[in-house]
Amino acid sequence: MTAQKLETKTTLVNDRVRFSGRARNNPSVQMDYFPPFGDGDGYTGLEMLLLSLSGCSCTAIKVLLQKMDKTVEGLTVEASGTRQEAAPYGFSRIDLMYTLTSPDAEDADFEKAIRLAETSMCPVWAMLKGNVEIVENHLLIKA
């Protein structure tokens, strides 16, 4: 794979800390912070990070399961982050709970896909690993 440059643009939209951001021609996302700094009318940076890790890892898991010829009828991840108690208040731990609905995948298939997402397929996970404790759990629902 050749190096790719990804670009975004983020613009202040009010006199507080609300920003609008977008990449390529996709719809914009609203980012804001909780009062008293902002109005809470958008995602915080750390929420965006959780969404980024969730989307990246789920994409990898879905692609890997498809390559294993497994049917994916549903795939969700619930992510929660525990913030550090001192500035800059980043995450000290992220918990991920994956739920797969599939008639033909086995738990071993799901576990393999998650491990491969973590170790070689999800760049967001790779960037966080070593800086944040990431704890993964999963549930397979046979459809």
C-alpha positions as CSV (number, residue, x, y, z in Angstrom):
1,M,0.0,0.0,0.0
2,T,1.3,3.4,-0.9
3,A,1.3,6.3,1.5
4,Q,-1.9,8.3,1.4
5,K,-2.5,11.8,2.7
6,L,-5.8,12.3,4.5
7,E,-7.1,15.8,5.0
8,T,-9.9,17.4,7.0
9,K,-11.0,20.9,7.6
10,T,-12.3,22.2,11.0
11,T,-13.9,25.6,11.3
12,L,-15.1,27.6,14.3
13,V,-18.8,28.2,14.0
14,N,-19.7,30.3,17.1
15,D,-18.2,32.5,19.7
16,R,-17.6,29.6,22.1
17,V,-15.9,26.3,21.2
18,R,-18.2,24.8,18.6
19,F,-16.5,23.6,15.5
20,S,-17.7,22.0,12.3
21,G,-15.4,19.5,10.6
22,R,-15.5,17.5,7.4
23,A,-13.4,15.2,5.3
24,R,-13.7,14.9,1.5
25,N,-17.3,15.7,0.4
26,N,-18.9,13.9,3.4
27,P,-21.5,15.6,5.7
28,S,-19.9,17.7,8.4
29,V,-19.8,16.7,12.0
30,Q,-20.3,19.1,14.9
31,M,-17.8,19.2,17.7
32,D,-18.4,21.1,21.0
33,Y,-17.5,20.8,24.6
34,F,-19.5,20.7,27.8
35,P,-20.5,23.9,29.7
36,P,-19.0,26.2,30.8
37,F,-16.6,26.2,27.8
38,G,-19.1,25.1,25.2
39,D,-22.8,24.3,24.9
40,G,-22.6,20.5,24.5
41,D,-24.1,20.7,21.0
42,G,-21.6,18.3,19.3
43,Y,-19.2,15.5,19.9
44,T,-16.2,16.1,22.1
45,G,-12.7,15.2,20.8
46,L,-12.6,12.1,23.0
47,E,-16.0,10.9,21.8
48,M,-14.8,11.3,18.3
49,L,-11.8,9.2,19.2
50,L,-14.0,6.5,20.5
51,L,-16.1,6.6,17.4
52,S,-13.0,6.5,15.3
53,L,-11.7,3.4,17.1
54,S,-15.1,1.8,16.9
55,G,-15.6,2.4,13.2
56,C,-12.1,1.4,12.3
57,S,-12.1,-1.9,14.3
58,C,-15.6,-2.9,13.2
59,T,-14.7,-2.3,9.5
60,A,-11.6,-4.6,9.9
61,I,-13.6,-7.3,11.8
62,K,-16.4,-7.3,9.1
63,V,-13.9,-7.5,6.3
64,L,-12.0,-10.3,8.0
65,L,-15.2,-12.3,8.8
66,Q,-16.3,-12.0,5.1
67,K,-12.9,-13.3,4.0
68,M,-13.5,-16.3,6.3
69,D,-16.8,-16.8,4.4
70,K,-18.9,-16.0,7.5
71,T,-22.2,-14.3,7.3
72,V,-22.4,-11.0,9.3
73,E,-26.0,-10.1,10.0
74,G,-25.2,-7.6,12.6
75,L,-22.1,-6.1,14.2
76,T,-21.9,-3.5,17.0
77,V,-19.4,-2.2,19.4
78,E,-20.0,-0.2,22.6
79,A,-17.0,1.8,23.6
80,S,-16.4,3.6,26.8
81,G,-13.3,5.5,28.0
82,T,-12.1,6.1,31.5
83,R,-10.4,9.5,31.7
84,Q,-7.2,10.3,33.5
85,E,-7.6,12.3,36.7
86,A,-4.9,14.8,35.7
87,A,-4.5,17.1,32.8
88,P,-4.7,16.6,29.8
89,Y,-7.5,14.2,31.0
90,G,-7.0,11.7,28.1
91,F,-8.1,8.1,28.4
92,S,-6.3,5.8,30.7
93,R,-8.5,2.9,29.6
94,I,-10.9,2.1,26.8
95,D,-13.4,-0.8,27.1
96,L,-14.8,-2.3,23.9
97,M,-17.8,-4.6,23.8
98,Y,-18.4,-6.2,20.4
99,T,-21.6,-8.1,19.5
100,L,-21.8,-10.1,16.4
101,T,-24.9,-11.7,15.0
102,S,-24.1,-14.5,12.6
103,P,-25.7,-17.9,11.7
104,D,-22.4,-19.5,10.8
105,A,-19.5,-17.8,12.6
106,E,-18.0,-19.5,15.6
107,D,-16.5,-17.8,18.7
108,A,-13.0,-18.7,17.4
109,D,-13.7,-16.9,14.1
110,F,-14.9,-13.8,16.0
111,E,-11.9,-13.9,18.3
112,K,-9.5,-14.3,15.4
113,A,-11.0,-11.3,13.5
114,I,-10.8,-9.1,16.6
115,R,-7.1,-10.1,17.2
116,L,-6.2,-9.4,13.6
117,A,-8.1,-6.0,13.8
118,E,-6.0,-5.2,16.9
119,T,-2.6,-6.3,15.6
120,S,-2.6,-5.6,11.9
121,M,-5.8,-4.1,10.4
122,C,-7.0,-1.1,12.4
123,P,-4.6,1.8,12.4
124,V,-6.5,3.7,15.1
125,W,-6.1,0.7,17.5
126,A,-2.4,0.5,16.6
127,M,-1.9,4.2,17.3
128,L,-3.6,3.9,20.7
129,K,-2.0,0.7,21.8
130,G,0.8,1.3,24.2
131,N,-0.7,4.6,25.3
132,V,-4.0,3.5,26.5
133,E,-5.1,0.2,28.1
134,I,-7.7,-1.3,25.7
135,V,-9.9,-4.1,27.1
136,E,-12.0,-6.0,24.6
137,N,-15.0,-8.3,25.3
138,H,-17.3,-9.9,22.8
139,L,-20.6,-11.7,22.4
140,L,-21.6,-14.0,19.5
141,I,-25.3,-14.3,18.8
142,K,-26.3,-17.2,16.6
143,A,-29.0,-16.0,14.2
